[in-house]
Amino acid sequence: MKKVLVATEKPFAPVAVNGIREVLDKAGYELVLLEKYTSADEWKQAAADVDAMIIRSDKATAEIFEAAKKLKIIVRAGAGYDNIDLEAATGKGVVAMNTPGQNSNAVAELAFGMMLYHVRKGFNGSSGSELRGKKLGIHAYGNVGRYIAEIAKGFRMDLYAFDPFVDNAVIEKDGVKPLETEKELYKNCDFVSLNIPSNENTKNSIGYELLSLMPKNGTLVNTARKEVIDEEGLLRVMAERDDFSYLSDLAPNCHEEIKNDYPGRVVFTAKKMGAQTAEANINAGIAAATQIVQFLEHGDTTFKVN
């Protein structure tokens, strides 16, 4: 019987675990749960004889792959997969996957939650502003970007997008105006929703040069990763412009400084909250289990990332 380990320091909701179990039971697989573990040694011991693993934000290091002698596939239940050492996985012949799209609506809704909270001044009783008629730039038009565009239409925002990996015809079909450069996007939009992945090309790529281009009262909304922000450049823009604001699903390393020096111009969630909904939790977990079965039974590598 094949064994699948769900290793989650922050566990799935019980209903999600039940959904995962149902998928695996149907395939004749054994589910092994490792929840709220406190050391890598616990994880390594649990991984020693499993065929597959499902993780969330857990750090799958080279040590984990070394310990998991029988491992054939690891799936990150979520879109981002920078917590997996892809080189180590590949070196051990392990297929790494993510579950793109399963958390996308939750992330998009959070972006609008932060925007509304910000423009209405934290609902502190004073007069705020509205999103209707504002220009929203979508930086990366993937699954999250599409959901953001869909929601923004309900607010009657003017929509723009930049994504060199998506055909302009696809963007235009959704009623969004494609732009040819990052600079054009930041220069023209009141809000920019940042959805790019974190990799060697994007880390520290969003900084002073782009942010300083934003129009008066410009606001950057980051539901991607904090690593894509050049914090030195961000702080410089915040210092030079008392109209610029930064909203993020993950507080930057300089969060104490920025919160103390620029009150009312920043919104940070308590932890990364994009996928923290019951629906996203269930969808991502079940998708991960399904992908494991499809790979082990049929060799399906549709969502392989290494």
SEFINU-938154 format. One record per residue (C-alpha): x, z, y; residue in three letters; residue number from 0; chain. Coordinates in pm, whole numbers. Example, Ala and Ser with C-alpha at 12.3 -4.5 7.8 and 13.67 -1.06 7.14 Angstrom:
REM SEFINU-938154
+--------+--------+--------+-----+-----+-------+
|     xx |     zz |     yy | res |   n | chain |
+--------+--------+--------+-----+-----+-------+
|   1230 |    780 |   -450 | ala |   0 |     A |
|   1367 |    714 |   -106 | ser |   1 |     A |
+--------+--------+--------+-----+-----+-------+
***
This chain:
REM SEFINU-938154
+--------+--------+--------+-----+-----+-------+
|     xx |     zz |     yy | res |   n | chain |
+--------+--------+--------+-----+-----+-------+
|      0 |      0 |      0 | met |   0 |     A |
|    134 |    -97 |    343 | lys |   1 |     A |
|    177 |    189 |    589 | lys |   2 |     A |
|    111 |    168 |    964 | val |   3 |     A |
|    240 |    442 |   1195 | leu |   4 |     A |
|     63 |    515 |   1522 | val |   5 |     A |
|    329 |    698 |   1723 | ala |   6 |     A |
|    186 |    820 |   2052 | thr |   7 |     A |
|    320 |   1101 |   2266 | glu |   8 |     A |
|     -1 |   1056 |   2468 | lys |   9 |     A |
|   -260 |    999 |   2194 | pro |  10 |     A |
|   -530 |    738 |   2180 | phe |  11 |     A |
|   -883 |    868 |   2227 | ala |  12 |     A |
|  -1038 |    974 |   1894 | pro |  13 |     A |
|  -1281 |    682 |   1906 | val |  14 |     A |
|   -985 |    443 |   1940 | ala |  15 |     A |
|   -809 |    603 |   1643 | val |  16 |     A |
|  -1128 |    562 |   1441 | asn |  17 |     A |
|  -1137 |    194 |   1534 | gly |  18 |     A |
|   -774 |    148 |   1432 | ile |  19 |     A |
|   -839 |    330 |   1105 | arg |  20 |     A |
|  -1139 |    107 |   1031 | glu |  21 |     A |
|   -933 |   -211 |   1076 | val |  22 |     A |
|   -652 |    -79 |    856 | leu |  23 |     A |
|   -883 |     62 |    588 | asp |  24 |     A |
|  -1052 |   -275 |    558 | lys |  25 |     A |
|   -711 |   -436 |    500 | ala |  26 |     A |
|   -617 |   -172 |    242 | gly |  27 |     A |
|   -345 |    -20 |    463 | tyr |  28 |     A |
|   -258 |    347 |    508 | glu |  29 |     A |
|   -270 |    493 |    859 | leu |  30 |     A |
|     -6 |    749 |    954 | val |  31 |     A |
|    -66 |    941 |   1277 | leu |  32 |     A |
|    211 |   1096 |   1486 | leu |  33 |     A |
|     54 |   1236 |   1803 | glu |  34 |     A |
|    199 |   1456 |   2078 | lys |  35 |     A |
|    542 |   1456 |   1915 | tyr |  36 |     A |
|    813 |   1645 |   2101 | thr |  37 |     A |
|   1134 |   1478 |   1985 | ser |  38 |     A |
|   1271 |   1142 |   1877 | ala |  39 |     A |
|   1369 |   1303 |   1548 | asp |  40 |     A |
|   1002 |   1355 |   1462 | glu |  41 |     A |
|    935 |    990 |   1533 | trp |  42 |     A |
|   1234 |    871 |   1332 | lys |  43 |     A |
|   1131 |   1079 |   1033 | gln |  44 |     A |
|    773 |    947 |   1045 | ala |  45 |     A |
|    898 |    588 |   1080 | ala |  46 |     A |
|   1133 |    598 |    782 | ala |  47 |     A |
|    902 |    424 |    533 | asp |  48 |     A |
|    640 |    240 |    738 | val |  49 |     A |
|    579 |   -135 |    749 | asp |  50 |     A |
|    435 |   -144 |   1102 | ala |  51 |     A |
|    403 |     67 |   1416 | met |  52 |     A |
|    165 |     94 |   1707 | ile |  53 |     A |
|    289 |    261 |   2027 | ile |  54 |     A |
|    169 |    305 |   2383 | arg |  55 |     A |
|    426 |    394 |   2651 | ser |  56 |     A |
|    659 |    546 |   2392 | asp |  57 |     A |
|   1024 |    434 |   2412 | lys |  58 |     A |
|   1111 |    231 |   2104 | ala |  59 |     A |
|   1490 |    254 |   2117 | thr |  60 |     A |
|   1760 |    117 |   1891 | ala |  61 |     A |
|   1766 |    456 |   1715 | glu |  62 |     A |
|   1401 |    418 |   1620 | ile |  63 |     A |
|   1459 |     72 |   1473 | phe |  64 |     A |
|   1764 |    198 |   1286 | glu |  65 |     A |
|   1555 |    475 |   1129 | ala |  66 |     A |
|   1260 |    251 |   1038 | ala |  67 |     A |
|   1423 |     75 |    742 | lys |  68 |     A |
|   1108 |   -103 |    618 | lys |  69 |     A |
|    964 |   -191 |    959 | leu |  70 |     A |
|    844 |   -549 |   1001 | lys |  71 |     A |
|    636 |   -534 |   1319 | ile |  72 |     A |
|    586 |   -309 |   1622 | ile |  73 |     A |
|    297 |   -356 |   1864 | val |  74 |     A |
|    277 |   -208 |   2212 | arg |  75 |     A |
|    -93 |   -140 |   2279 | ala |  76 |     A |
|    -94 |   -278 |   2632 | gly |  77 |     A |
|     44 |   -567 |   2833 | ala |  78 |     A |
|    385 |   -437 |   2940 | gly |  79 |     A |
|    654 |   -407 |   2674 | tyr |  80 |     A |
|    963 |   -299 |   2865 | asp |  81 |     A |
|    954 |     25 |   2664 | asn |  82 |     A |
|   1061 |   -170 |   2353 | ile |  83 |     A |
|   1430 |   -249 |   2298 | asp |  84 |     A |
|   1370 |   -612 |   2212 | leu |  85 |     A |
|   1732 |   -683 |   2131 | glu |  86 |     A |
|   1738 |   -398 |   1881 | ala |  87 |     A |
|   1408 |   -510 |   1729 | ala |  88 |     A |
|   1532 |   -866 |   1688 | thr |  89 |     A |
|   1858 |   -742 |   1540 | gly |  90 |     A |
|   1665 |   -560 |   1270 | lys |  91 |     A |
|   1434 |   -855 |   1206 | gly |  92 |     A |
|   1134 |   -675 |   1354 | val |  93 |     A |
|    864 |   -873 |   1533 | val |  94 |     A |
|    758 |   -712 |   1861 | ala |  95 |     A |
|    417 |   -780 |   2014 | met |  96 |     A |
|    199 |   -666 |   2300 | asn |  97 |     A |
|   -180 |   -686 |   2340 | thr |  98 |     A |
|   -227 |   -894 |   2657 | pro |  99 |     A |
|   -564 |   -887 |   2827 | gly | 100 |     A |
|   -699 |   -572 |   2663 | gln | 101 |     A |
|   -626 |   -348 |   2962 | asn | 102 |     A |
|   -665 |   -613 |   3230 | ser | 103 |     A |
|  -1009 |   -525 |   3362 | asn | 104 |     A |
|   -918 |   -156 |   3381 | ala | 105 |     A |
|   -607 |   -238 |   3584 | val | 106 |     A |
|   -799 |   -469 |   3817 | ala | 107 |     A |
|  -1069 |   -210 |   3879 | glu | 108 |     A |
|   -803 |     50 |   3958 | leu | 109 |     A |
|   -649 |   -183 |   4216 | ala | 110 |     A |
|   -982 |   -202 |   4397 | phe | 111 |     A |
|  -1035 |    171 |   4360 | gly | 112 |     A |
|   -707 |    233 |   4541 | met | 113 |     A |
|   -785 |    -27 |   4807 | met | 114 |     A |
|  -1127 |    119 |   4879 | leu | 115 |     A |
|   -991 |    474 |   4887 | tyr | 116 |     A |
|   -723 |    363 |   5132 | his | 117 |     A |
|   -932 |    155 |   5373 | val | 118 |     A |
|  -1194 |    431 |   5387 | arg | 119 |     A |
|   -918 |    682 |   5470 | lys | 120 |     A |
|   -954 |    887 |   5157 | gly | 121 |     A |
|  -1323 |    948 |   5238 | phe | 122 |     A |
|  -1215 |   1214 |   5488 | asn | 123 |     A |
|  -1514 |   1164 |   5715 | gly | 124 |     A |
|  -1343 |    938 |   5970 | ser | 125 |     A |
|  -1416 |    571 |   6032 | ser | 126 |     A |
|  -1238 |    324 |   5803 | gly | 127 |     A |
|  -1254 |    -50 |   5748 | ser | 128 |     A |
|  -1396 |   -299 |   5498 | glu | 129 |     A |
|  -1252 |   -540 |   5242 | leu | 130 |     A |
|  -1503 |   -816 |   5316 | arg | 131 |     A |
|  -1341 |  -1111 |   5491 | gly | 132 |     A |
|   -986 |   -986 |   5434 | lys | 133 |     A |
|   -723 |  -1210 |   5275 | lys | 134 |     A |
|   -613 |  -1099 |   4930 | leu | 135 |     A |
|   -299 |  -1243 |   4778 | gly | 136 |     A |
|   -257 |  -1226 |   4400 | ile | 137 |     A |
|    108 |  -1222 |   4302 | his | 138 |     A |
|    106 |  -1343 |   3938 | ala | 139 |     A |
|   -214 |  -1502 |   3813 | tyr | 140 |     A |
|   -226 |  -1377 |   3456 | gly | 141 |     A |
|   -500 |  -1175 |   3290 | asn | 142 |     A |
|   -499 |   -900 |   3552 | val | 143 |     A |
|   -483 |  -1153 |   3835 | gly | 144 |     A |
|   -789 |  -1334 |   3705 | arg | 145 |     A |
|   -991 |  -1013 |   3685 | tyr | 146 |     A |
|   -880 |   -920 |   4036 | ile | 147 |     A |
|   -998 |  -1258 |   4164 | ala | 148 |     A |
|  -1332 |  -1214 |   3989 | glu | 149 |     A |
|  -1391 |   -872 |   4144 | ile | 150 |     A |
|  -1267 |   -982 |   4488 | ala | 151 |     A |
|  -1530 |  -1255 |   4503 | lys | 152 |     A |
|  -1796 |   -984 |   4498 | gly | 153 |     A |
|  -1634 |   -835 |   4808 | phe | 154 |     A |
|  -1631 |  -1179 |   4973 | arg | 155 |     A |
|  -1256 |  -1168 |   5025 | met | 156 |     A |
|  -1052 |  -1482 |   5089 | asp | 157 |     A |
|   -837 |  -1539 |   4782 | leu | 158 |     A |
|   -484 |  -1675 |   4746 | tyr | 159 |     A |
|   -239 |  -1669 |   4455 | ala | 160 |     A |
|    124 |  -1741 |   4376 | phe | 161 |     A |
|    238 |  -1797 |   4020 | asp | 162 |     A |
|    496 |  -2064 |   3935 | pro | 163 |     A |
|    402 |  -2036 |   3566 | phe | 164 |     A |
|     33 |  -2121 |   3611 | val | 165 |     A |
|    -90 |  -2470 |   3694 | asp | 166 |     A |
|   -245 |  -2489 |   4040 | asn | 167 |     A |
|   -550 |  -2661 |   3891 | ala | 168 |     A |
|   -624 |  -2347 |   3687 | val | 169 |     A |
|   -606 |  -2129 |   3998 | ile | 170 |     A |
|   -818 |  -2367 |   4204 | glu | 171 |     A |
|  -1082 |  -2383 |   3932 | lys | 172 |     A |
|  -1140 |  -2010 |   3986 | asp | 173 |     A |
|  -1198 |  -2061 |   4357 | gly | 174 |     A |
|   -856 |  -1929 |   4453 | val | 175 |     A |
|   -612 |  -2112 |   4680 | lys | 176 |     A |
|   -268 |  -2154 |   4520 | pro | 177 |     A |
|     36 |  -2110 |   4742 | leu | 178 |     A |
|    378 |  -2261 |   4677 | glu | 179 |     A |
|    607 |  -1968 |   4762 | thr | 180 |     A |
|    613 |  -1589 |   4755 | glu | 181 |     A |
|    690 |  -1585 |   5125 | lys | 182 |     A |
|    378 |  -1786 |   5203 | glu | 183 |     A |
|    167 |  -1538 |   5007 | leu | 184 |     A |
|    304 |  -1229 |   5179 | tyr | 185 |     A |
|    301 |  -1386 |   5524 | lys | 186 |     A |
|    -65 |  -1485 |   5508 | asn | 187 |     A |
|   -240 |  -1203 |   5321 | cys | 188 |     A |
|   -373 |   -869 |   5444 | asp | 189 |     A |
|   -348 |   -729 |   5091 | phe | 190 |     A |
|   -115 |   -837 |   4813 | val | 191 |     A |
|   -193 |   -736 |   4457 | ser | 192 |     A |
|    134 |   -720 |   4266 | leu | 193 |     A |
|     96 |   -798 |   3894 | asn | 194 |     A |
|    439 |   -925 |   3790 | ile | 195 |     A |
|    616 |   -794 |   3476 | pro | 196 |     A |
|    935 |   -591 |   3488 | ser | 197 |     A |
|   1235 |   -787 |   3365 | asn | 198 |     A |
|   1585 |   -878 |   3473 | glu | 199 |     A |
|   1451 |  -1140 |   3713 | asn | 200 |     A |
|   1189 |   -921 |   3880 | thr | 201 |     A |
|   1350 |   -577 |   3908 | lys | 202 |     A |
|   1398 |   -482 |   4276 | asn | 203 |     A |
|   1266 |   -825 |   4373 | ser | 204 |     A |
|    993 |   -702 |   4610 | ile | 205 |     A |
|   1163 |   -562 |   4915 | gly | 206 |     A |
|   1217 |   -589 |   5287 | tyr | 207 |     A |
|   1237 |   -969 |   5307 | glu | 208 |     A |
|    887 |  -1014 |   5164 | leu | 209 |     A |
|    713 |   -698 |   5281 | leu | 210 |     A |
|    819 |   -739 |   5643 | ser | 211 |     A |
|    637 |  -1073 |   5649 | leu | 212 |     A |
|    294 |   -920 |   5593 | met | 213 |     A |
|     51 |   -934 |   5886 | pro | 214 |     A |
|    -60 |   -633 |   6089 | lys | 215 |     A |
|   -210 |   -362 |   5868 | asn | 216 |     A |
|    -62 |   -532 |   5562 | gly | 217 |     A |
|   -101 |   -342 |   5235 | thr | 218 |     A |
|     86 |   -386 |   4908 | leu | 219 |     A |
|   -104 |   -284 |   4594 | val | 220 |     A |
|    126 |   -235 |   4296 | asn | 221 |     A |
|    -34 |   -205 |   3952 | thr | 222 |     A |
|    273 |   -353 |   3783 | ala | 223 |     A |
|    588 |   -141 |   3743 | arg | 224 |     A |
|    775 |     69 |   3997 | lys | 225 |     A |
|   1103 |   -102 |   3896 | glu | 226 |     A |
|   1000 |   -430 |   4062 | val | 227 |     A |
|   1007 |   -260 |   4404 | ile | 228 |     A |
|   1327 |   -241 |   4607 | asp | 229 |     A |
|   1266 |    111 |   4733 | glu | 230 |     A |
|   1531 |     92 |   5004 | glu | 231 |     A |
|   1355 |   -213 |   5147 | gly | 232 |     A |
|   1015 |    -46 |   5111 | leu | 233 |     A |
|   1131 |    259 |   5304 | leu | 234 |     A |
|   1277 |     38 |   5576 | arg | 235 |     A |
|    944 |   -143 |   5623 | val | 236 |     A |
|    754 |    186 |   5626 | met | 237 |     A |
|    989 |    319 |   5895 | ala | 238 |     A |
|    979 |      8 |   6113 | glu | 239 |     A |
|    605 |    -58 |   6090 | arg | 240 |     A |
|    347 |    215 |   6137 | asp | 241 |     A |
|     75 |    -29 |   6024 | asp | 242 |     A |
|    212 |   -105 |   5676 | phe | 243 |     A |
|     76 |     73 |   5367 | ser | 244 |     A |
|    179 |    100 |   5001 | tyr | 245 |     A |
|    -60 |    176 |   4714 | leu | 246 |     A |
|     82 |    215 |   4365 | ser | 247 |     A |
|    -28 |    294 |   4012 | asp | 248 |     A |
|    304 |    469 |   3964 | leu | 249 |     A |
|    475 |    672 |   4234 | ala | 250 |     A |
|    819 |    542 |   4335 | pro | 251 |     A |
|   1133 |    750 |   4292 | asn | 252 |     A |
|   1119 |    817 |   4666 | cys | 253 |     A |
|    759 |    942 |   4649 | his | 254 |     A |
|    823 |   1283 |   4807 | glu | 255 |     A |
|    998 |   1128 |   5106 | glu | 256 |     A |
|    743 |    853 |   5153 | ile | 257 |     A |
|    441 |   1085 |   5117 | lys | 258 |     A |
|    582 |   1339 |   5362 | asn | 259 |     A |
|    699 |   1089 |   5623 | asp | 260 |     A |
|    404 |    847 |   5612 | tyr | 261 |     A |
|     81 |   1037 |   5541 | pro | 262 |     A |
|   -231 |    823 |   5530 | gly | 263 |     A |
|    -31 |    511 |   5448 | arg | 264 |     A |
|     36 |    566 |   5080 | val | 265 |     A |
|   -178 |    617 |   4770 | val | 266 |     A |
|    -18 |    708 |   4436 | phe | 267 |     A |
|   -192 |    791 |   4111 | thr | 268 |     A |
|    -95 |   1110 |   3929 | ala | 269 |     A |
|     50 |    902 |   3644 | lys | 270 |     A |
|     25 |    539 |   3542 | lys | 271 |     A |
|   -352 |    504 |   3528 | met | 272 |     A |
|   -413 |    130 |   3488 | gly | 273 |     A |
|   -506 |    148 |   3120 | ala | 274 |     A |
|   -658 |    496 |   3136 | gln | 275 |     A |
|  -1018 |    406 |   3054 | thr | 276 |     A |
|  -1205 |    462 |   2732 | ala | 277 |     A |
|  -1273 |     92 |   2700 | glu | 278 |     A |
|   -911 |    -17 |   2750 | ala | 279 |     A |
|   -791 |    256 |   2515 | asn | 280 |     A |
|  -1021 |    133 |   2239 | ile | 281 |     A |
|   -963 |   -238 |   2300 | asn | 282 |     A |
|   -583 |   -216 |   2301 | ala | 283 |     A |
|   -564 |      4 |   1993 | gly | 284 |     A |
|   -796 |   -210 |   1784 | ile | 285 |     A |
|   -622 |   -528 |   1903 | ala | 286 |     A |
|   -286 |   -384 |   1797 | ala | 287 |     A |
|   -416 |   -298 |   1451 | ala | 288 |     A |
|   -576 |   -640 |   1413 | thr | 289 |     A |
|   -255 |   -819 |   1515 | gln | 290 |     A |
|    -58 |   -619 |   1258 | ile | 291 |     A |
|   -295 |   -720 |    979 | val | 292 |     A |
|   -291 |  -1084 |   1090 | gln | 293 |     A |
|     88 |  -1085 |   1094 | phe | 294 |     A |
|    145 |   -908 |    763 | leu | 295 |     A |
|   -124 |  -1106 |    581 | glu | 296 |     A |
|    -98 |  -1448 |    745 | his | 297 |     A |
|    228 |  -1456 |    943 | gly | 298 |     A |
|     44 |  -1486 |   1274 | asp | 299 |     A |
|    295 |  -1438 |   1560 | thr | 300 |     A |
|     66 |  -1536 |   1848 | thr | 301 |     A |
|    159 |  -1239 |   2067 | phe | 302 |     A |
|    526 |  -1210 |   1972 | lys | 303 |     A |
|    748 |  -1117 |   2268 | val | 304 |     A |
|   1096 |  -1124 |   2110 | asn | 305 |     A |
+--------+--------+--------+-----+-----+-------+
***
